[in-house]
Amino acid sequence: MSAAIAEPARVVFDRKVARDLRRVRRRAVLVRLCQLATAVILIGAWQAAVALGWANPVYVGSPELIAVELWNNTRNGFFFVQAVPTLVAIVVSFALAGSVGILTGVLVHEVPFLDKVFAPFIAAINGVPRIALAPVTIVWFGLGMGSKVALAFSLVVFIVLVTTEASLRNVDPDLVRLCRSLGASRVRTLVAVKLPWALPGIFAGLRLGLLYAIVSVIVNEMIASPDGLGQLIALYSNTFEISRMFAVLVFTSIATILADAALQRIERRLKVW
């Protein structure tokens, strides 16, 4: 009797799940179509304004010319060659800042005394516009990789530190007390409960830190660098080659989107933990 009742209930449940999945997929497709339509409208309006003479391509560029420059410089590998020093600086600074920021955030959270001691200093340093220190880092570390990494590190490490500490602070205290009452050590509670709970917040800080790492490295290259994408942006901007400048910006934006998608993929994998 119970099996006869359970079978129709399972069928109804499966149908509801399938219906919900179809609704989610339709919504995802709708979002992509709206994004595509928005991009087409904006680019079309830009191109139309240039074609009709409402905007001067010397000052605002042209989507058609930008696409040509992007295609040519990507196909011949020029953008990829220039992107290598930029990418190396971003990866090194982001890896160092992410590691130090997460470890320091965990340490500050687990040792409240350190939080009380260093909180005003962290707030004070965060209030300093580190981008304004780019010329100083160039003087300190030279025109090469050192100044790029130093500037990006100084920006990203505090973002990751603050978001890590805040995410750990928002862990459900009842859950922590339950684990401790069952005999779990502080380390075991941190690894098994706090870090998985805080994972979305930590990755939000990492994603934001990645964006700031890219911006700071490119700004450093724009100020003074013998190579890199930032140096190309500064060169094309100074010579009024606006379409080429926008081509570099589009190339950088695509690389940023791919890097952010990779971080989101890593986060989804770690959520299984």
C-alpha positions, 0 to 999 in steps of 0.5 A, spaced: 500 500 500 505 504 501 509 503 495 503 504 491 502 511 494 509 512 494 510 511 486 505 517 484 508 521 489 515 520 486 512 521 479 509 528 481 516 530 484 520 528 478 515 532 474 516 538 478 523 538 478 524 537 471 519 543 470 523 547 474 529 545 470 526 547 464 524 554 467 531 555 469 534 554 462 529 558 459 531 564 464 538 563 462 537 563 455 533 569 456 538 573 460 543 571 454 539 573 449 537 580 452 545 581 453 546 580 446 541 584 444 543 590 449 550 589 446 548 589 439 543 595 440 549 599 443 554 597 438 549 599 432 548 606 435 555 607 436 557 605 429 550 609 426 553 615 429 559 615 426 557 613 419 552 619 420 557 624 422 554 625 428 561 623 432 568 623 429 571 617 429 578 620 430 575 622 438 571 616 439 573 610 434 569 606 430 566 599 432 568 597 425 575 599 425 576 596 432 573 590 430 578 590 424 584 592 429 582 587 434 582 581 429 588 583 425 593 584 432 590 578 435 591 573 428 598 576 428 599 574 435 601 582 437 596 583 442 598 576 445 606 578 445 604 584 449 600 581 454 605 576 456 608 581 461 602 584 463 599 577 465 605 574 468 605 581 473 597 579 474 598 572 476 604 573 480 601 579 484 594 576 485 597 569 487 601 572 492 596 577 495 590 572 495 595 567 499 597 572 504 590 576 504 586 569 506 592 567 511 592 573 514 584 574 514 584 567 518 589 569 523 586 576 524 579 572 525 582 566 530 586 571 534 581 577 536 587 580 540 590 581 533 584 584 530 584 589 535 591 591 534 591 591 527 584 594 525 586 601 525 592 600 521 588 596 516 583 601 515 588 607 515 592 603 509 585 601 505 583 609 505 590 611 501 589 611 494 594 606 492 593 607 485 596 614 486 602 611 489 604 608 482 610 613 481 613 611 487 613 604 486 616 605 480 621 609 483 622 604 489 622 597 484 624 600 477 620 600 471 620 592 470 616 587 474 617 589 481 613 595 481 607 592 477 607 586 482 608 591 488 602 596 486 597 590 485 599 586 491 598 593 495 591 593 492 589 586 492 591 583 499 587 588 503 581 587 499 582 579 500 584 580 507 578 584 509 573 580 505 576 573 508 575 576 515 568 579 514 566 572 511 569 568 517 565 573 522 558 571 519 559 564 520 553 561 524 555 562 531 550 556 533 554 551 528 560 553 531 558 552 538 555 545 536 562 543 533 566 545 539 561 542 544 562 535 540 569 536 541 572 539 535 578 542 535 579 550 533 583 547 527 577 542 525 572 547 526 575 552 522 577 547 516 570 543 516 565 549 518 568 556 518 572 556 511 566 552 507 561 557 510 565 563 508 567 560 501 562 565 497 565 571 501 572 569 500 571 568 492 567 574 492 573 578 495 578 574 490 574 576 484 574 583 486 581 583 487 582 580 480 579 586 477 583 591 481 590 587 480 588 587 472 587 595 473 593 596 477 598 593 473 595 596 467 595 603 470 603 602 472 604 600 465 601 606 462 605 610 467 612 607 465 613 601 462 617 598 456 612 593 454 605 590 456 598 592 454 598 598 458 604 601 455 600 600 448 593 603 451 598 609 453 601 609 446 595 609 442 591 614 446 597 619 446 597 618 438 590 619 437 589 612 435 583 611 438 580 605 434 587 601 436 586 603 443 579 601 444 581 594 441 586 593 446 581 595 451 576 590 448 582 584 448 583 586 456 576 586 457 575 579 454 581 576 458 578 579 464 571 575 463 575 569 462 579 569 468 573 571 472 569 565 469 575 561 471 575 563 478 567 562 478 568 555 476 573 553 481 569 556 486 563 551 484 568 545 484 570 547 491 563 548 494 562 540 493 567 540 499 
